[in-house]
Amino acid sequence: MSNYTIDYVNCGLCGDCIEACPFDAIEEVEGKIEMNAGCQACGLCVEACDDGLIKVIEDDREAVDKDEYSDVMIFAEQVDSEIHPVTFELMGKGKELAAKIEQELHVVLAGHNLAEQAEELLNYGADKVYLYDQEELHHYSVEPYTAVIEDFINQTKPTIILMGATSIGRSLAPRVATRFKTGLTADCTILDVRENTDLVQTRPAFGGNIMARILTTRHRPQMATMRYKVMEPAKRVAEPKGEIIECSLEAEKLATRARIVDITKKPEVESIEDAEVIIAVGRGIREEKDLEMARELADLLGGKIGTTRPLIEKGWTKHQDQIGLSGRTVRPKLIITLGISGAVQFVAGMKNAEHIFAVNTDPDANIFDVAHYGVVGDLYQIVPKLIEDIRNGEGPLQEMAAAN
């Protein structure tokens, strides 16, 4: 990235640079021209300054040869030989990125006795599946799994690496990034790639109040993690054409200082991430007992209850039911929001729902900006009417209720 210097001594504050900036990134502060965070380094201010008082300082830091790196790599997360569904979402996005730069999609699968799972990954469009099938990798441990990814990178030099923003991905990705002294962007919501293979990584920042666009222009590989239910999963292909490449590491490279004494599985809890219908409730619910009204509607539609942070802070709902940046990301067929204003933190966690139906008394509520259908009104009048219509076999939601 380039930086600009301004000759303040000879600057006459003519304002030409301010007028030329399309991003409102230049302003006069206490008798000086200053550039704010909105600067996109477009160079128009340099051209506008006839006296040449604004100059570009090129970044002369050493950069890698991008031509030495190619292809997009996905880390296929698995637990007890079951591939995490976020893997298929990463493959969908990875295939899209690889097509834009005319390169291949590679998948790394590590574990033990995973031949069938490797074949399954080919069915979703992987060009190559690198299979590290060794007994030492049966249970996830960050040190040997880091060694696996390190070995893969040294062998193939991928330009892009994507991992799920899961508990495993969040422990593995930083170690790999540190080992290769490269950048890592966590919890991305949008990914794109430029012709020169620079990965454009977009993620919420400052509590979701802005969307930050991040690039790793001087280092490779470029690394990003993505939340589950953010992207469209890859589709099965009719005729897989990829290949499985079997890899292995010496036992000493898979050594770990951690020793697994026992494994206790967490009790299975139904997650709103997998729900096809969600009734989301917010501040518009006045009392805890009124949640029963929302639960009744959810039960009729075969759905689950989701909430915003204020209700969790009151102790009315559990954290695993929270939707948003600090909660879960969901992608249901239908989400009905009741009394939710639509703060960016909440919207970031549900905006990809297939159908969004919002109920709010405020006609200017932000939730209506993302909703496909909206009703301005009191949820205490609207929800009972919806429930009554469904029970009587009437209304727009009857068909969905009948299916459940």
C-alpha positions as a printed Julia matrix, in Angstrom:
404×3 Matrix{Float64}:
   0.0     0.0     0.0
   1.14    3.57   -0.68
   1.35    6.41    1.83
   1.06   10.11    1.05
   3.16   12.96    2.35
   1.98   16.58    2.29
   4.25   19.63    2.19
   2.47   21.61    4.89
   4.94   24.53    4.72
   4.11   25.44    1.11
   0.48   24.31    1.11
  -1.82   27.29    0.52
  -5.0    25.38    1.45
  -6.5    25.88   -2.0
  -8.85   22.93   -1.42
  -8.39   21.32   -4.85
  -7.41   18.01   -3.28
 -10.47   18.08   -1.01
 -12.78   18.58   -3.98
 -11.02   15.89   -6.02
 -11.38   13.16   -3.36
 -14.46   11.01   -4.08
 -14.26    9.36   -0.64
 -14.36   12.5     1.56
 -11.04   11.3     2.93
  -9.29   14.71    2.89
 -10.19   17.5     5.27
  -8.79   20.72    6.68
  -7.94   20.36   10.36
  -6.48   23.28   12.32
  -5.03   24.89    9.22
  -3.59   21.7     7.75
  -4.69   19.24    5.09
  -5.12   15.78    6.61
  -6.2    12.39    5.29
  -8.58   10.24    7.32
  -9.3     6.51    7.37
 -11.52    6.82    4.3
  -8.48    7.12    2.01
  -8.49    4.47   -0.74
  -5.09    5.46   -2.16
  -6.65    6.27   -5.54
  -4.13    9.03   -6.31
  -6.64   11.67   -7.45
  -5.39   14.11   -4.82
  -1.86   13.84   -6.24
  -3.14   14.72   -9.72
  -5.27   17.59   -8.36
  -2.36   19.3    -6.62
  -0.77   21.46   -9.37
   2.12   22.41   -7.09
   3.09   18.78   -6.47
   2.82   19.12   -2.69
   1.18   15.71   -2.24
   3.53   12.85   -3.0
   3.34    9.09   -2.89
   5.83    7.11   -0.85
   5.99    3.6    -2.2
   6.26    0.78    0.32
   9.63   -0.83   -0.34
   9.21   -3.74    2.05
  10.26   -7.1     0.67
   7.43   -9.09   -0.87
   7.1   -12.71   -1.96
   6.98  -13.75   -5.6
   3.26  -14.37   -6.08
   3.94  -16.47   -9.17
   5.46  -19.14   -6.95
   2.07  -19.71   -5.25
  -1.07  -21.11   -6.85
  -4.37  -22.87   -6.13
  -6.89  -22.62   -3.32
  -6.64  -24.96   -0.32
  -9.48  -25.99    1.99
  -8.88  -27.67    5.32
 -11.5   -30.42    5.64
 -12.36  -30.58    9.31
 -13.53  -33.95   10.63
 -14.37  -35.34   14.05
 -14.82  -39.08   14.54
 -14.58  -39.54   10.76
 -17.53  -37.19   10.15
 -16.73  -34.18    7.99
 -17.96  -30.9     9.44
 -20.54  -29.29    7.09
 -18.58  -26.01    7.1
 -16.09  -27.87    4.88
 -18.6   -28.04    2.04
 -19.37  -24.33    2.4
 -15.65  -23.57    2.18
 -15.39  -25.78   -0.9
 -18.24  -23.91   -2.56
 -16.52  -20.57   -2.03
 -13.08  -22.04   -2.75
 -14.21  -23.41   -6.1
 -15.61  -19.99   -7.02
 -12.35  -18.24   -6.11
 -10.23  -20.84   -7.92
 -12.3   -20.43  -11.1
 -11.75  -16.65  -11.07
  -7.97  -17.04  -11.11
  -8.07  -20.18  -13.31
  -6.5   -22.41  -10.69
  -7.43  -25.59   -8.85
  -9.27  -26.41   -5.63
  -7.26  -28.59   -3.27
  -8.55  -30.12   -0.04
  -6.45  -31.38    2.88
  -7.98  -34.18    4.94
  -6.17  -35.46    8.03
  -7.15  -38.3    10.35
  -7.28  -42.09   10.34
  -9.23  -44.53    8.15
 -10.69  -41.75    6.01
 -10.61  -43.28    2.51
 -14.39  -43.04    2.1
 -14.44  -39.43    3.28
 -11.72  -38.53    0.77
 -13.81  -40.02   -2.04
 -16.81  -38.03   -0.82
 -14.85  -34.78   -1.08
 -14.15  -35.52   -4.74
 -17.91  -35.69   -5.26
 -18.12  -32.02   -4.31
 -15.71  -30.76   -6.93
 -12.26  -31.01   -5.37
  -9.52  -31.22   -8.01
  -7.17  -32.9    -5.56
  -7.63  -34.32   -2.07
  -4.42  -34.61   -0.07
  -5.06  -37.4     2.42
  -2.9   -37.67    5.54
  -4.18  -40.96    6.93
  -2.15  -41.92    9.99
  -3.05  -43.32   13.38
  -1.37  -40.41   15.16
  -3.95  -38.1    13.55
  -7.01  -40.01   14.71
  -7.82  -37.4    17.37
  -7.28  -33.71   16.72
  -4.25  -32.22   18.4
  -2.98  -28.83   17.33
   0.73  -29.69   17.09
   0.56  -32.67   14.69
  -2.2   -31.04   12.63
  -0.07  -27.91   12.27
   2.75  -30.14   11.05
   0.39  -31.59    8.43
  -0.63  -28.2     7.07
   2.99  -27.03    7.15
   4.03  -30.08    5.11
   1.27  -29.45    2.59
   2.18  -25.77    2.17
   5.87  -26.6     1.7
   4.94  -29.17   -0.95
   2.36  -27.24   -2.97
   2.59  -23.55   -2.04
  -1.12  -22.63   -2.15
  -1.96  -18.96   -2.65
  -5.14  -19.11   -0.52
  -6.0   -21.23    2.53
  -9.53  -21.35    3.98
 -10.58  -22.91    7.29
 -13.81  -22.99    9.25
 -14.21  -20.56   12.15
 -14.82  -23.5    14.49
 -13.03  -24.39   17.71
 -10.58  -26.48   15.67
 -10.1   -23.9    12.92
  -9.6   -21.11   15.43
  -6.79  -23.02   17.15
  -5.11  -24.34   14.0
  -5.18  -21.33   11.66
  -3.21  -18.89   13.89
  -0.43  -21.43   14.42
  -0.07  -22.03   10.71
  -0.14  -18.31    9.93
   2.53  -17.64   12.55
   4.73  -20.43   11.23
   4.7   -18.9     7.74
   4.69  -15.28    8.93
   1.62  -14.45    6.91
  -1.71  -12.73    7.52
  -4.88  -14.33    8.85
  -8.34  -12.78    8.76
 -10.85  -14.39   11.12
 -14.63  -14.72   10.76
 -14.89  -13.47    7.18
 -18.37  -12.93    5.78
 -17.39  -12.07    2.18
 -14.47  -13.32    0.09
 -13.38  -12.3    -3.39
 -10.13  -12.51   -5.36
  -8.36  -10.17   -7.75
  -6.7   -11.18  -11.0
  -3.27  -10.98   -9.33
  -4.53  -13.61   -6.77
  -4.85  -11.08   -3.91
  -7.65  -12.33   -1.65
 -10.15   -9.6    -0.7
 -11.33  -10.53    2.8
 -14.3    -8.74    4.32
 -15.35   -9.07    7.94
 -17.29   -7.04   10.53
 -15.17   -4.77   12.72
 -15.7    -2.46   15.69
 -18.6    -4.5    17.0
 -20.1    -4.86   13.54
 -20.44   -1.12   12.98
 -18.25   -1.24    9.88
 -17.2    -3.87    7.36
 -13.41   -4.04    7.08
 -11.81   -5.07    3.81
  -8.44   -6.74    4.35
  -5.76   -7.79    1.87
  -2.5    -9.65    2.32
  -0.58   -8.16   -0.6
   3.03   -9.02    0.27
   2.86  -12.46    1.81
   1.68  -15.92    0.88
  -0.24  -18.02    1.59
  -3.25  -15.82    2.35
  -5.36  -17.24    5.17
  -8.95  -16.72    6.28
 -11.5   -18.46    8.48
 -15.23  -18.39    7.8
 -18.21  -19.06   10.02
 -20.59  -21.93    9.44
 -23.81  -21.03    7.56
 -22.33  -17.92    5.92
 -21.69  -19.32    2.43
 -23.56  -21.55    0.0
 -22.28  -25.14    0.21
 -20.74  -26.82   -2.82
 -23.03  -28.91   -4.99
 -22.37  -32.56   -5.78
 -20.92  -33.06   -9.26
 -22.23  -35.71  -11.62
 -18.82  -36.95  -12.77
 -15.99  -36.27  -10.28
 -12.65  -35.83  -12.02
 -10.37  -35.15   -9.09
  -7.71  -37.37   -7.61
  -6.68  -38.46   -4.13
  -3.03  -37.98   -3.23
  -1.88  -40.0    -0.23
   0.6   -38.23    2.02
   2.38  -39.11    5.24
   4.7   -37.61    7.83
   7.41  -39.17    9.97
   6.22  -40.12   13.45
   8.53  -37.61   15.12
   6.9   -34.75   13.21
   3.51  -35.83   14.55
   4.69  -35.9    18.16
   2.74  -33.8    20.62
   3.32  -32.67   24.17
  -0.35  -33.25   24.9
  -1.47  -36.72   26.02
  -5.07  -37.77   25.59
  -6.13  -39.49   28.79
  -9.83  -39.81   28.09
 -12.46  -38.39   25.75
 -15.87  -37.38   27.02
 -18.34  -36.36   24.36
 -20.39  -33.26   24.94
 -24.1   -33.93   25.21
 -25.79  -33.27   21.9
 -27.71  -30.0    21.93
 -30.06  -28.97   19.17
 -28.56  -25.94   17.5
 -30.45  -23.1    15.88
 -27.77  -23.15   13.16
 -29.46  -26.18   11.61
 -33.05  -24.97   12.02
 -35.08  -24.34    8.87
 -37.52  -22.06   10.7
 -36.54  -19.6    13.43
 -38.71  -17.28   15.5
 -36.33  -14.56   16.7
 -37.39  -12.36   19.61
 -35.89   -9.11   20.85
 -36.54   -6.16   23.12
 -40.16   -5.99   21.97
 -40.95   -8.88   24.32
 -41.96   -7.17   27.56
 -41.92  -10.06   30.03
 -40.26  -13.45   30.2
 -43.59  -15.27   30.28
 -44.44  -13.74   26.9
 -41.79  -15.92   25.3
 -44.33  -18.76   25.46
 -46.26  -17.01   22.72
 -43.21  -17.09   20.45
 -42.49  -20.72   21.39
 -46.04  -21.69   20.46
 -45.59  -20.13   17.03
 -42.23  -21.88   16.64
 -43.75  -25.25   17.59
 -46.56  -24.85   15.05
 -44.01  -24.16   12.31
 -41.56  -26.85   13.42
 -38.99  -24.2    14.25
 -36.74  -22.98   17.05
 -36.48  -19.84   19.14
 -33.61  -17.43   18.52
 -32.88  -14.3    20.54
 -30.82  -11.13   20.74
 -28.26  -10.28   23.4
 -30.53   -8.14   25.66
 -32.75  -11.15   26.42
 -29.73  -13.26   27.28
 -28.42  -10.55   29.6
 -31.79  -10.61   31.36
 -31.42  -14.36   31.83
 -34.54  -15.15   29.81
 -32.79  -17.23   27.13
 -29.53  -19.17   26.71
 -26.39  -18.03   24.94
 -26.58  -20.85   22.37
 -29.82  -19.31   21.11
 -28.27  -15.91   20.38
 -28.11  -14.78   16.75
 -25.45  -12.32   15.65
 -21.74  -11.55   15.66
 -21.26  -12.72   19.25
 -23.72  -15.57   18.81
 -24.69  -17.94   15.99
 -24.86  -17.39   12.25
 -28.04  -18.89   10.81
 -29.37  -19.51    7.32
 -32.94  -20.85    7.71
 -35.61  -21.08    5.06
 -37.72  -18.7     7.16
 -36.93  -16.37   10.03
 -39.63  -14.3    11.73
 -38.25  -11.46   13.84
 -40.47  -10.12   16.61
 -39.67   -6.78   18.18
 -36.1    -6.67   16.85
 -34.79   -3.31   15.65
 -32.15   -4.77   13.35
 -28.79   -3.71   14.78
 -25.88   -4.59   12.5
 -24.59   -7.16   15.0
 -27.85   -9.1    14.76
 -28.34   -8.66   11.01
 -24.85  -10.0    10.29
 -25.93  -13.32   11.78
 -29.18  -13.82    9.83
 -29.2   -11.73    6.65
 -28.66  -14.79    4.43
 -31.97  -16.4     5.45
 -34.09  -17.44    2.46
 -37.15  -15.52    3.7
 -37.1   -12.79    6.37
 -40.41  -11.71    7.91
 -40.17   -8.78   10.34
 -42.65   -7.41   12.86
 -41.89   -4.09   14.55
 -43.85   -1.07   15.76
 -41.25    1.34   14.33
 -41.69    1.83   10.56
 -38.09    3.13   10.37
 -36.54    0.12   12.12
 -33.37   -1.12   10.41
 -34.72   -4.66   10.27
 -37.04   -3.62    7.44
 -33.99   -2.84    5.3
 -33.13   -6.54    5.11
 -36.6    -8.08    5.49
 -38.39   -9.55    2.49
 -41.74   -9.03    4.21
 -42.53   -6.57    6.97
 -45.45   -5.71    9.21
 -45.54   -2.46   11.16
 -47.49   -3.3    14.26
 -47.58   -4.67   17.79
 -46.33   -8.25   18.02
 -48.81   -8.82   20.87
 -51.61   -8.37   18.34
 -49.96   -9.95   15.31
 -48.5   -13.16   16.78
 -51.78  -14.38   18.38
 -53.49  -13.76   15.03
 -50.82  -15.77   13.21
 -51.23  -18.62   15.69
 -55.01  -18.53   15.32
 -54.81  -18.57   11.51
 -52.44  -21.54   11.52
 -54.64  -23.51   13.91
 -57.66  -22.73   11.72
 -55.86  -23.78    8.57
 -55.66  -20.23    7.24
 -53.0   -17.64    6.45
 -49.72  -17.61    4.51
 -47.85  -19.85    6.97
 -50.4   -22.66    6.94
 -48.61  -24.71    4.29
 -45.36  -24.71    6.21
 -47.17  -25.57    9.44
 -48.93  -28.49    7.75
 -45.58  -29.88    6.6
 -44.45  -30.04   10.22
